Amino acid sequence: MEVTQSLFNRRSIREFDSKPVNRQELEKLFEAVARTPSWANSQPWEVFVAQGETLERIRRSFQLKHADNASLSPEIPLPKKWTDEAKQRQRHLQPDMVRDCGDVIDRFKILNRSLFNAPVVVYICLDRILSEWSLFDIGAYSQSLMLVATQLGLASIPAMMLTVFPEVIRQELHIPDNLKIAIGIAIGYADESSAINRFVSSRRTVDETVRFFD
């Protein structure tokens, strides 16, 4: 599969099938993703893969914390402001989801709090001493991960909600204190029977985003 095809085929899956992803497939995935470029070959990513009983403990703990209305505390700070244009695009998400999938908003909230029922969640971390430039490298690694996953027939979704209770993740995955949890990416197989997976968000056009100067 070409990179362009992976870009067009990849979409955020919000409900996964319970089918596990075998270890060989995951190793093939990470072997390819290791080719991601980084500043001066610094390769700042440290990766922790949660699956099986470990992931189920994380999932149950997240659900209990949500039920108790615990404060969300991702280690990458949440945005304090959005541009007016970004807020306008965000406002379209809910009506567009209803248009494509029916009234699934309550289901989406449940899935959002249960790690999308994914069989694998990849947590990508970086050392706390590093700057925002290394976050750029983490983003590149994340994109590589999702594109290669698509090529291998796996579905994915990157989500801040996968990281909102870092104390749970740290305890289960033995993440050392010097590392910051940057992002979580759920991996697995799409539940093709779920209406919520029919949703594909819109994209700005080239004319809207790119300025050419000759």
N, CA, C and O of each residue as an XYZ file, in Angstrom:
856
protein
N       0.850     -1.194      0.000
C       0.000      0.000      0.000
C       0.884      1.242      0.000
O       1.822      1.331      0.792
N       0.601      2.191     -0.869
C       1.376      3.421     -0.915
C       1.023      4.329      0.258
O      -0.051      4.213      0.849
N       1.939      5.232      0.582
C       1.722      6.158      1.692
C       0.457      6.978      1.471
O      -0.335      7.166      2.394
N       0.271      7.466      0.249
C      -0.914      8.279     -0.044
C      -2.187      7.490      0.216
O      -3.154      8.026      0.756
N      -2.190      6.224     -0.166
C      -3.376      5.403      0.056
C      -3.625      5.203      1.545
O      -4.772      5.222      1.992
N      -2.549      5.010      2.317
C      -2.703      4.875      3.764
C      -3.293      6.148      4.376
O      -4.135      6.083      5.272
N      -2.841      7.308      3.880
C      -3.374      8.574      4.389
C      -4.868      8.694      4.136
O      -5.617      9.142      5.004
N      -5.298      8.295      2.954
C      -6.721      8.407      2.627
C      -7.549      7.323      3.315
O      -8.720      7.543      3.624
N      -6.953      6.159      3.557
C      -7.698      5.066      4.181
C      -7.766      5.183      5.697
O      -8.718      4.707      6.315
N      -6.757      5.816      6.300
C      -6.751      5.921      7.754
C      -7.875      6.816      8.250
O      -8.117      7.886      7.691
N      -8.547      6.385      9.281
C      -9.559      7.207      9.937
C      -9.566      6.836     11.410
O      -9.116      5.756     11.791
N     -10.069      7.716     12.216
C     -10.108      7.447     13.644
C     -11.248      6.502     13.967
O     -12.416      6.823     13.747
N     -10.904      5.334     14.489
C     -11.895      4.323     14.854
C     -12.249      4.509     16.324
O     -11.365      4.560     17.180
N     -13.529      4.610     16.610
C     -13.988      4.923     17.963
C     -14.601      3.733     18.687
O     -14.998      3.848     19.846
N     -14.681      2.597     18.013
C     -15.114      1.364     18.692
C     -14.399      0.195     18.033
O     -14.537     -0.046     16.834
N     -13.622     -0.535     18.857
C     -12.810     -1.630     18.351
C     -13.472     -2.974     18.620
O     -14.246     -3.135     19.563
N     -13.142     -3.931     17.762
C     -13.494     -5.332     17.978
C     -12.626     -5.879     19.106
O     -11.545     -5.353     19.369
N     -13.092     -6.927     19.770
C     -12.329     -7.496     20.885
C     -11.160     -8.366     20.422
O     -10.350     -8.795     21.244
N     -11.063     -8.630     19.129
C      -9.988     -9.481     18.601
C      -8.620     -8.922     18.984
O      -8.347     -7.749     18.730
N      -7.751     -9.742     19.591
C      -6.421     -9.242     19.975
C      -5.512     -9.069     18.764
O      -5.758     -9.642     17.702
N      -4.469     -8.279     18.933
C      -3.443     -8.107     17.907
C      -2.245     -8.942     18.336
O      -1.740     -8.784     19.447
N      -1.786     -9.834     17.451
C      -0.705    -10.718     17.876
C       0.634     -9.988     17.977
O       0.842     -8.950     17.350
N       1.518    -10.545     18.764
C       2.809     -9.910     19.069
C       3.648     -9.728     17.802
O       4.329     -8.714     17.653
N       3.606    -10.697     16.895
C       4.405    -10.593     15.671
C       3.969     -9.396     14.830
O       4.804     -8.706     14.246
N       2.670     -9.154     14.770
C       2.158     -8.025     14.005
C       2.601     -6.705     14.635
O       2.951     -5.761     13.925
N       2.587     -6.642     15.956
C       3.021     -5.428     16.643
C       4.520     -5.191     16.451
O       4.949     -4.054     16.257
N       5.306     -6.252     16.504
C       6.745     -6.092     16.298
C       7.050     -5.618     14.881
O       7.944     -4.798     14.674
N       6.302     -6.138     13.905
C       6.462     -5.683     12.523
C       6.117     -4.199     12.422
O       6.799     -3.446     11.727
N       5.075     -3.787     13.103
C       4.651     -2.389     13.116
C       5.761     -1.496     13.668
O       6.138     -0.512     13.033
N       6.279     -1.831     14.832
C       7.268     -0.961     15.475
C       8.614     -0.989     14.762
O       9.362     -0.013     14.818
N       8.928     -2.086     14.099
C      10.167     -2.136     13.328
C      10.137     -1.121     12.197
O      11.137     -0.456     11.928
N       8.979     -0.999     11.525
C       8.856     -0.016     10.448
C       8.828      1.407     10.994
O       9.453      2.306     10.430
N       8.107      1.609     12.087
C       7.947      2.956     12.657
C       9.285      3.514     13.169
O       9.459      4.729     13.264
N      10.207      2.639     13.491
C      11.521      3.080     13.968
C      12.264      3.933     12.945
O      13.221      4.621     13.298
N      11.835      3.898     11.678
C      12.473      4.700     10.633
C      12.014      6.146     10.635
O      12.448      6.922      9.784
N      11.153      6.532     11.561
C      10.691      7.920     11.657
C      11.871      8.873     11.842
O      12.750      8.598     12.658
N      11.913      9.988     11.105
C      13.007     10.952     11.290
C      12.848     11.733     12.589
O      11.742     11.891     13.105
N      13.979     12.221     13.110
C      13.959     13.063     14.307
C      15.159     13.998     14.272
O      16.125     13.774     13.544
N      15.073     15.056     15.081
C      16.123     16.070     15.106
C      17.463     15.428     15.504
O      17.601     14.847     16.580
N      18.444     15.555     14.592
C      19.806     15.047     14.827
C      19.795     13.581     15.254
O      20.645     13.133     16.024
N      18.801     12.837     14.731
C      18.661     11.413     15.049
C      18.532     11.172     16.559
O      19.007     10.163     17.081
N      17.882     12.112     17.246
C      17.743     11.996     18.700
C      16.790     10.874     19.113
O      16.915     10.326     20.208
N      15.837     10.530     18.239
C      14.885      9.441     18.508
C      14.363      9.518     19.955
O      14.615      8.609     20.746
N      13.643     10.586     20.304
C      13.298     10.820     21.707
C      12.148      9.964     22.234
O      11.826     10.036     23.420
N      11.530      9.164     21.385
C      10.361      8.399     21.800
C      10.734      7.206     22.682
O      11.693      6.483     22.415
N       9.948      7.027     23.733
C       9.994      5.837     24.581
C       8.570      5.279     24.578
O       7.618      5.993     24.892
N       8.431      4.019     24.227
C       7.106      3.473     23.911
C       6.731      2.370     24.899
O       7.530      1.481     25.192
N       5.504      2.447     25.405
C       4.969      1.457     26.343
C       3.656      0.931     25.758
O       2.757      1.708     25.436
N       3.555     -0.376     25.623
C       2.401     -0.995     24.970
C       1.565     -1.727     26.010
O       2.042     -2.656     26.661
N       0.317     -1.302     26.160
C      -0.602     -1.924     27.118
C      -1.576     -2.820     26.368
O      -2.209     -2.390     25.404
N      -1.694     -4.059     26.810
C      -2.643     -4.996     26.221
C      -3.009     -6.040     27.271
O      -2.487     -6.012     28.385
N      -3.897     -6.953     26.921
C      -4.251     -8.039     27.831
C      -4.769     -7.556     29.170
O      -5.488     -6.560     29.249
N      -4.395     -8.280     30.237
C      -4.886     -7.954     31.575
C      -4.392     -6.595     32.060
O      -5.088     -5.898     32.799
N      -3.177     -6.225     31.635
C      -2.664     -4.901     32.025
C      -3.569     -3.800     31.510
O      -3.918     -2.879     32.248
N      -3.951     -3.894     30.241
C      -4.833     -2.874     29.673
C      -6.208     -2.911     30.320
O      -6.824     -1.864     30.516
N      -6.698     -4.096     30.656
C      -8.010     -4.184     31.297
C      -7.996     -3.511     32.670
O      -8.985     -2.898     33.072
N      -6.887     -3.623     33.384
C      -6.804     -2.914     34.676
C      -6.798     -1.408     34.472
O      -7.441     -0.674     35.223
N      -6.075     -0.947     33.460
C      -6.080      0.490     33.147
C      -7.486      0.933     32.775
O      -7.953      1.974     33.236
N      -8.155      0.156     31.951
C      -9.507      0.511     31.504
C     -10.466      0.615     32.691
O     -11.222      1.580     32.805
N     -10.429     -0.387     33.575
C     -11.332     -0.378     34.731
C     -11.043      0.811     35.648
O     -11.963      1.437     36.173
N      -9.769      1.113     35.832
C      -9.409      2.255     36.685
C      -9.880      3.566     36.077
O     -10.376      4.443     36.783
N      -9.722      3.697     34.754
C     -10.218      4.902     34.075
C     -11.729      5.030     34.255
O     -12.225      6.114     34.562
N     -12.456      3.945     34.070
C     -13.913      3.999     34.185
C     -14.337      4.404     35.588
O     -15.280      5.179     35.751
N     -13.646      3.886     36.605
C     -13.975      4.241     37.986
C     -13.686      5.709     38.257
O     -14.468      6.385     38.926
N     -12.568      6.205     37.743
C     -12.228      7.615     37.951
C     -13.224      8.527     37.248
O     -13.618      9.554     37.800
N     -13.634      8.163     36.035
C     -14.651      8.956     35.347
C     -15.959      8.954     36.145
O     -16.619      9.985     36.273
N     -16.326      7.784     36.679
C     -17.564      7.685     37.457
C     -17.500      8.562     38.701
O     -18.524      9.072     39.156
N     -16.294      8.740     39.256
C     -16.113      9.591     40.438
C     -15.864     11.053     40.073
O     -15.596     11.877     40.948
N     -15.954     11.376     38.772
C     -15.696     12.747     38.300
C     -14.309     13.244     38.708
O     -14.141     14.404     39.085
N     -13.322     12.357     38.627
C     -11.944     12.740     38.958
C     -11.441     13.767     37.950
O     -11.852     13.765     36.789
N     -10.554     14.639     38.399
C      -9.994     15.677     37.525
C      -9.106     15.051     36.455
O      -8.329     14.135     36.728
N      -9.237     15.564     35.232
C      -8.394     15.100     34.136
C      -7.046     15.800     34.235
O      -6.992     17.020     34.397
N      -5.953     15.038     34.139
C      -4.634     15.653     34.334
C      -3.599     15.085     33.366
O      -2.594     14.527     33.808
N      -3.821     15.213     32.053
C      -2.793     14.757     31.113
C      -1.499     15.518     31.322
O      -1.517     16.679     31.733
N      -0.378     14.874     31.043
C       0.917     15.495     31.329
C       1.352     16.496     30.267
O       2.237     17.313     30.523
N       0.762     16.453     29.103
C       0.905     17.524     28.123
C      -0.267     18.480     28.369
O      -1.418     18.061     28.246
N      -0.017     19.737     28.709
C      -1.113     20.640     29.079
C      -2.167     20.776     27.983
O      -1.852     20.790     26.793
N      -3.409     20.876     28.407
C      -4.499     21.111     27.462
C      -4.404     22.532     26.904
O      -3.890     23.426     27.575
N      -4.896     22.745     25.676
C      -4.867     24.099     25.108
C      -5.688     25.064     25.971
O      -6.773     24.723     26.441
N      -5.157     26.260     26.168
C      -5.904     27.285     26.906
C      -6.843     28.048     25.989
O      -7.871     28.562     26.430
N      -6.483     28.121     24.694
C      -7.308     28.841     23.732
C      -7.260     28.130     22.385
O      -6.298     27.433     22.061
N      -8.325     28.327     21.612
C      -8.370     27.888     20.215
C      -8.664     29.117     19.357
O      -9.282     30.076     19.819
N      -8.217     29.077     18.116
C      -8.600     30.150     17.205
C     -10.091     30.038     16.904
O     -10.692     28.977     17.075
N     -10.678     31.138     16.457
C     -12.097     31.122     16.104
C     -12.366     30.099     15.003
O     -13.397     29.426     15.013
N     -11.431     29.984     14.050
C     -11.615     29.041     12.946
C     -11.595     27.597     13.455
O     -12.388     26.762     13.021
N     -10.682     27.320     14.376
C     -10.615     25.966     14.934
C     -11.887     25.641     15.720
O     -12.411     24.531     15.629
N     -12.380     26.618     16.494
C     -13.611     26.397     17.260
C     -14.795     26.134     16.339
O     -15.668     25.329     16.661
N     -14.825     26.815     15.188
C     -15.899     26.600     14.232
C     -15.863     25.167     13.700
O     -16.905     24.524     13.575
N     -14.665     24.667     13.387
C     -14.550     23.285     12.890
C     -14.931     22.288     13.982
O     -15.546     21.260     13.698
N     -14.569     22.588     15.221
C     -14.927     21.697     16.323
C     -16.437     21.634     16.527
O     -16.984     20.583     16.863
N     -17.104     22.769     16.320
C     -18.561     22.799     16.505
C     -19.276     21.918     15.489
O     -20.403     21.482     15.725
N     -18.621     21.654     14.355
C     -19.247     20.823     13.330
C     -19.158     19.334     13.656
O     -19.895     18.536     13.078
N     -18.276     18.950     14.565
C     -18.041     17.522     14.807
C     -19.299     16.785     15.255
O     -19.648     15.750     14.689
N     -19.980     17.315     16.267
C     -21.144     16.596     16.781
C     -22.263     16.489     15.752
O     -22.755     15.383     15.526
N     -22.695     17.587     15.110
C     -23.750     17.424     14.094
C     -23.321     16.549     12.914
O     -24.144     15.825     12.355
N     -22.058     16.606     12.535
C     -21.587     15.764     11.443
C     -21.602     14.292     11.837
O     -21.913     13.426     11.019
N     -21.265     14.013     13.093
C     -21.306     12.634     13.572
C     -22.740     12.102     13.583
O     -22.992     10.964     13.186
N     -23.667     12.931     14.038
C     -25.082     12.531     14.029
C     -25.557     12.311     12.600
O     -26.301     11.369     12.328
N     -25.130     13.177     11.688
C     -25.511     13.039     10.273
C     -25.044     11.706      9.703
O     -25.793     11.039      8.990
N     -23.807     11.314     10.014
C     -23.229     10.109      9.424
C     -23.604      8.829     10.162
O     -23.684      7.758      9.560
N     -23.835      8.948     11.481
C     -23.931      7.736     12.306
C     -25.245      7.597     13.063
O     -25.496      6.555     13.667
N     -26.088      8.626     13.042
C     -27.276      8.605     13.878
C     -26.957      9.161     15.256
O     -25.904      9.762     15.466
N     -27.867      8.958     16.184
C     -27.711      9.534     17.525
C     -26.781      8.649     18.360
O     -27.234      7.803     19.131
N     -25.470      8.862     18.190
C     -24.470      8.017     18.860
C     -23.646      8.811     19.876
O     -22.640      8.307     20.375
N     -24.048     10.021     20.186
C     -23.226     10.879     21.038
C     -23.040     10.270     22.425
O     -21.935     10.299     22.965
N     -24.109      9.716     23.010
C     -23.974      9.094     24.333
C     -23.061      7.876     24.257
O     -22.263      7.635     25.162
N     -23.181      7.108     23.174
C     -22.309      5.953     22.989
C     -20.853      6.394     22.864
O     -19.949      5.754     23.402
N     -20.641      7.497     22.147
C     -19.284      8.026     21.989
C     -18.689      8.387     23.340
O     -17.517      8.109     23.593
N     -19.480      9.001     24.209
C     -18.975      9.389     25.527
C     -18.566      8.165     26.335
O     -17.546      8.186     27.024
N     -19.361      7.092     26.253
C     -19.034      5.854     26.967
C     -17.738      5.261     26.437
O     -16.868      4.858     27.209
N     -17.611      5.210     25.107
C     -16.409      4.648     24.492
C     -15.179      5.486     24.809
O     -14.092      4.952     25.032
N     -15.358      6.803     24.828
C     -14.258      7.715     25.119
C     -13.682      7.458     26.511
O     -12.500      7.691     26.762
N     -14.539      6.974     27.404
C     -14.118      6.750     28.789
C     -13.669      5.311     29.033
O     -13.212      4.979     30.127
N     -13.797      4.465     28.029
C     -13.391      3.064     28.183
C     -12.318      2.687     27.172
O     -12.206      1.530     26.769
N     -11.522      3.689     26.763
C     -10.392      3.469     25.860
C     -10.843      2.840     24.539
O     -10.104      2.083     23.910
N     -12.074      3.173     24.135
C     -12.638      2.763     22.845
C     -12.726      1.239     22.697
O     -12.852      0.725     21.585
N     -12.660      0.522     23.824
C     -12.668     -0.954     23.831
C     -11.502     -1.542     23.048
O     -11.573     -2.685     22.595
N     -10.436     -0.777     22.887
C      -9.299     -1.230     22.078
C      -8.551     -2.367     22.772
O      -8.473     -2.387     24.001
N      -7.998     -3.313     22.008
C      -7.197     -4.392     22.596
C      -5.755     -3.985     22.877
O      -5.045     -4.681     23.603
N      -5.317     -2.859     22.304
C      -3.950     -2.369     22.498
C      -3.993     -0.850     22.622
O      -4.676     -0.180     21.848
N      -3.266     -0.310     23.591
C      -3.048      1.131     23.633
C      -1.544      1.368     23.729
O      -0.867      0.841     24.611
N      -1.043      2.172     22.800
C       0.370      2.518     22.758
C       0.542      3.882     23.421
O      -0.082      4.862     23.014
N       1.391      3.935     24.444
C       1.694      5.195     25.104
C       3.096      5.637     24.698
O       4.069      4.909     24.897
N       3.190      6.836     24.128
C       4.467      7.368     23.655
C       4.919      8.464     24.614
O       4.196      9.428     24.865
N       6.118      8.301     25.141
C       6.650      9.204     26.154
C       7.947      9.842     25.669
O       8.568      9.378     24.712
N       8.343     10.916     26.350
C       9.635     11.538     26.099
C      10.196     12.051     27.405
O       9.460     12.266     28.368
N      11.513     12.250     27.437
C      12.163     12.714     28.653
C      11.719     14.140     28.977
O      11.545     14.964     28.079
N      11.538     14.419     30.250
C      11.049     15.726     30.695
C      12.018     16.866     30.375
O      11.598     18.020     30.296
N      13.302     16.565     30.190
C      14.265     17.643     29.930
C      14.174     18.170     28.501
O      14.748     19.213     28.189
N      13.459     17.461     27.635
C      13.419     17.835     26.220
C      12.448     18.977     25.972
O      11.545     19.225     26.771
N      12.645     19.677     24.845
C      11.834     20.851     24.514
C      10.672     20.479     23.600
O      10.474     19.316     23.248
N       9.907     21.512     23.227
C       8.788     21.315     22.309
C       9.245     20.753     20.964
O       8.458     20.112     20.267
N      10.490     20.981     20.595
C      10.975     20.431     19.326
C      10.915     18.915     19.325
O      10.661     18.307     18.285
N      11.142     18.305     20.457
C      11.062     16.843     20.522
C       9.615     16.369     20.455
O       9.354     15.247     20.021
N       8.665     17.213     20.883
C       7.255     16.865     20.698
C       6.918     16.760     19.209
O       6.077     15.951     18.815
N       7.582     17.585     18.378
C       7.410     17.463     16.936
C       7.815     16.062     16.483
O       7.124     15.446     15.673
N       8.932     15.560     17.005
C       9.385     14.210     16.667
C       8.392     13.150     17.145
O       8.157     12.156     16.458
N       7.813     13.371     18.328
C       6.808     12.440     18.848
C       5.591     12.422     17.926
O       5.007     11.366     17.682
N       5.211     13.596     17.414
C       4.096     13.667     16.470
C       4.394     12.910     15.195
O       3.532     12.215     14.658
N       5.635     13.049     14.704
C       6.025     12.329     13.493
C       5.977     10.823     13.731
O       5.521     10.065     12.875
N       6.452     10.396     14.904
C       6.426      8.971     15.249
C       4.976      8.466     15.312
O       4.668      7.370     14.845
N       4.107      9.277     15.893
C       2.690      8.903     16.008
C       2.049      8.737     14.635
O       1.308      7.782     14.400
N       2.339      9.678     13.727
C       1.796      9.581     12.372
C       2.326      8.338     11.665
O       1.568      7.626     11.007
N       3.619      8.075     11.799
C       4.185      6.868     11.200
C       3.479      5.628     11.726
O       3.147      4.719     10.965
N       3.254      5.599     13.036
C       2.606      4.454     13.668
C       1.221      4.203     13.071
O       0.869      3.064     12.764
N       0.445      5.263     12.911
C      -0.915      5.089     12.412
C      -0.941      4.726     10.935
O      -1.797      3.951     10.507
N      -0.014      5.273     10.145
C       0.016      4.941      8.720
C       0.465      3.507      8.486
O      -0.107      2.805      7.651
N       1.486      3.066      9.218
C       1.931      1.679      9.070
C       0.843      0.727      9.574
O       0.618     -0.328      8.981
N       0.175      1.095     10.659
C      -0.931      0.273     11.154
C      -1.992      0.104     10.073
O      -2.504     -0.996      9.868
N      -2.321      1.189      9.387
C      -3.297      1.114      8.295
C      -2.827      0.156      7.217
O      -3.604     -0.660      6.721
N      -1.567      0.252      6.858
C      -1.004     -0.633      5.831
C      -1.104     -2.099      6.250
O      -1.290     -2.978      5.408
N      -0.982     -2.361      7.555
C      -1.034     -3.741      8.065
C      -2.455     -4.211      8.344
O      -2.660     -5.317      8.843
N      -3.441     -3.366      8.021
C      -4.831     -3.754      8.233
C      -5.338     -3.494      9.634
O      -6.364     -4.042     10.038
N      -4.623     -2.656     10.382
C      -5.026     -2.321     11.744
C      -5.672     -0.940     11.782
O      -5.335     -0.063     10.986
N      -6.591     -0.761     12.705
C      -7.249      0.530     12.899
C      -6.594      1.251     14.075
O      -5.901      0.635     14.886
N      -6.821      2.564     14.158
C      -6.189      3.341     15.222
C      -6.991      4.599     15.528
O      -7.842      5.031     14.750
N      -6.688      5.170     16.691
C      -7.170      6.506     17.026
C      -6.210      7.118     18.041
O      -5.931      6.500     19.069
N      -5.691      8.339     17.771
C      -4.912      9.049     18.785
C      -5.885      9.849     19.647
O      -6.819     10.453     19.120
N      -5.680      9.861     20.966
C      -6.669     10.544     21.802
C      -6.063     11.023     23.111
O      -5.391     10.276     23.822
N      -6.320     12.287     23.405
C      -5.923     12.834     24.690
C      -6.569     12.065     25.838
O      -5.959     11.893     26.893
N      -7.823     11.595     25.630
C      -8.546     10.912     26.697
C      -7.877      9.614     27.134
O      -8.181      9.097     28.209
N      -6.984      9.088     26.331
C      -6.247      7.884     26.718
C      -5.179      8.186     27.770
O      -4.606      7.265     28.352
N      -4.908      9.471     28.016
C      -3.801      9.867     28.900
C      -4.239     10.639     30.140
O      -3.390     11.114     30.895
N      -5.543     10.776     30.365
C      -6.013     11.768     31.349
C      -5.780     11.386     32.809
O      -5.889     12.238     33.691
N      -5.461     10.124     33.080
C      -5.153      9.703     34.445
C      -3.762      9.061     34.448
O      -3.639      7.841     34.554
N      -2.724      9.879     34.332
C      -1.373      9.342     34.163
C      -0.895      8.490     35.326
O      -0.064      7.601     35.140
N      -1.406      8.747     36.523
C      -0.976      7.946     37.678
C      -1.341      6.474     37.493
O      -0.607      5.585     37.925
N      -2.479      6.225     36.848
C      -2.891      4.843     36.571
C      -1.943      4.194     35.564
O      -1.486      3.067     35.755
N      -1.661      4.923     34.499
C      -0.791      4.412     33.439
C       0.612      4.136     33.982
O       1.213      3.103     33.685
N       1.121      5.065     34.776
C       2.466      4.929     35.335
C       2.582      3.679     36.215
O       3.558      2.933     36.143
N       1.574      3.482     37.031
C       1.608      2.336     37.946
C       1.590      1.016     37.174
O       2.344      0.097     37.491
N       0.740      0.928     36.176
C       0.587     -0.337     35.447
C       1.742     -0.613     34.494
O       2.120     -1.767     34.296
N       2.306      0.441     33.901
C       3.352      0.248     32.884
C       4.750      0.553     33.409
O       5.724      0.495     32.658
N       4.849      0.875     34.694
C       6.155      1.134     35.327
C       6.947      2.196     34.569
O       8.134      2.028     34.286
N       6.265      3.285     34.250
C       6.910      4.385     33.528
C       7.740      5.200     34.513
O       7.199      5.674     35.512
N       9.040      5.378     34.263
C       9.888      6.109     35.218
C       9.533      7.589     35.285
O       8.950      8.147     34.356
N       9.896      8.211     36.399
C       9.516      9.605     36.653
C      10.125     10.584     35.656
O       9.566     11.655     35.424
N      11.266     10.229     35.062
C      11.913     11.181     34.149
C      11.197     11.293     32.814
O      11.513     12.175     32.015
N      10.229     10.404     32.561
C       9.505     10.423     31.293
C       8.137     11.069     31.452
O       7.459     10.884     32.463
N       7.748     11.820     30.447
C       6.427     12.455     30.377
C       5.576     11.685     29.374
O       6.043     11.359     28.283
N       4.330     11.393     29.738
C       3.406     10.705     28.825
C       2.861     11.730     27.843
O       2.144     12.652     28.230
N       3.205     11.563     26.568
C       2.824     12.558     25.564
C       1.465     12.259     24.938
O       0.621     13.150     24.842
N       1.246     11.025     24.514
C       0.018     10.706     23.775
C      -0.266      9.215     23.886
O       0.645      8.404     24.058
N      -1.523      8.875     23.786
C      -1.934      7.480     23.688
C      -2.563      7.242     22.324
O      -3.300      8.086     21.814
N      -2.266      6.086     21.736
C      -2.864      5.711     20.451
C      -3.452      4.314     20.604
O      -2.725      3.360     20.881
N      -4.757      4.194     20.427
C      -5.416      2.892     20.483
C      -5.239      2.185     19.145
O      -5.348      2.799     18.083
N      -4.963      0.878     19.213
C      -4.689      0.071     18.028
C      -5.539     -1.195     18.108
O      -5.759     -1.735     19.192
N      -6.009     -1.661     16.965
C      -6.747     -2.920     16.936
C      -7.474     -3.081     15.625
O      -7.022     -2.608     14.582
N      -8.614     -3.757     15.689
C      -9.446     -3.978     14.508
C     -10.784     -3.284     14.714
O     -11.387     -3.384     15.783
N     -11.238     -2.589     13.701
C     -12.492     -1.853     13.807
C     -13.670     -2.797     14.006
O     -13.742     -3.860     13.390
N     -14.587     -2.396     14.871
C     -15.864     -3.097     14.990
C     -16.736     -2.612     13.834
O     -17.332     -1.537     13.902
N     -16.801     -3.408     12.786
C     -17.497     -2.974     11.570
C     -19.004     -2.865     11.763
O     -19.691     -2.252     10.947
N     -19.518     -3.451     12.833
C     -20.963     -3.367     13.085
C     -21.350     -2.095     13.825
O     -22.538     -1.801     13.963
N     -20.369     -1.336     14.301
C     -20.657     -0.145     15.093
C     -20.943      1.045     14.193
O     -20.131      1.396     13.338
N     -22.098      1.660     14.389
C     -22.485      2.816     13.575
C     -21.517      3.973     13.744
O     -21.316      4.755     12.814
N     -20.922      4.089     14.910
C     -20.050      5.242     15.180
C     -18.821      5.234     14.275
O     -18.212      6.279     14.042
N     -18.458      4.071     13.770
C     -17.276      3.979     12.902
C     -17.551      4.414     11.467
O     -16.654      4.387     10.624
N     -18.770      4.810     11.192
C     -19.061      5.349      9.854
C     -18.602      6.799      9.722
O     -18.517      7.334      8.617
N     -18.311      7.419     10.845
C     -17.969      8.845     10.820
C     -16.551      9.072     10.316
O     -15.602      8.451     10.795
N     -16.418      9.974      9.338
C     -15.116     10.414      8.843
C     -15.133     11.938      8.846
O     -15.932     12.548      8.136
N     -14.273     12.550      9.627
C     -14.289     14.016      9.751
C     -13.813     14.675      8.467
O     -13.049     14.088      7.700
N     -14.269     15.891      8.243
C     -13.926     16.634      7.032
C     -12.516     17.204      7.130
O     -11.930     17.248      8.212
N     -11.980     17.637      6.000
C     -10.653     18.246      5.969
C     -10.707     19.562      5.195
O     -11.478     19.705      4.246
N      -9.886     20.514      5.609
C      -9.773     21.769      4.875
C      -9.131     21.484      3.513
O      -8.354     20.541      3.365
N      -9.465     22.302      2.541
C      -8.924     22.106      1.198
C      -7.517     22.681      1.101
O      -7.082     23.446      1.962
N      -6.814     22.299      0.041
C      -5.475     22.841     -0.211
C      -5.539     24.358     -0.347
O      -4.671     25.064      0.166
N      -6.561     24.863     -1.036
C      -6.698     26.314     -1.220
C      -6.834     27.038      0.115
O      -6.403     28.185      0.241
N      -7.422     26.390      1.103
C      -7.621     27.016      2.408
C      -6.360     27.003      3.267
O      -6.203     27.849      4.148
N      -5.479     26.070      3.023
C      -4.377     25.857      3.961
C      -2.984     26.151      3.430
O      -2.058     26.383      4.207
N      -2.828     26.145      2.106
C      -1.484     26.235      1.533
C      -1.334     27.522      0.726
O      -2.188     27.854     -0.096
N      -0.241     28.240      0.970
C       0.069     29.466      0.213
C       1.266     29.198     -0.668
O       2.340     28.857     -0.171
N       1.099     29.347     -1.963
C       2.186     29.158     -2.919
C       2.770     30.510     -3.331
O       2.035     31.461     -3.597
N       4.101     30.580     -3.378
C       4.785     31.801     -3.841
C       5.817     31.399     -4.887
O       6.715     30.603     -4.614
N       5.678     31.966     -6.102
C       6.628     31.671     -7.189
C       7.673     32.774     -7.298
O       8.557     32.705     -8.152
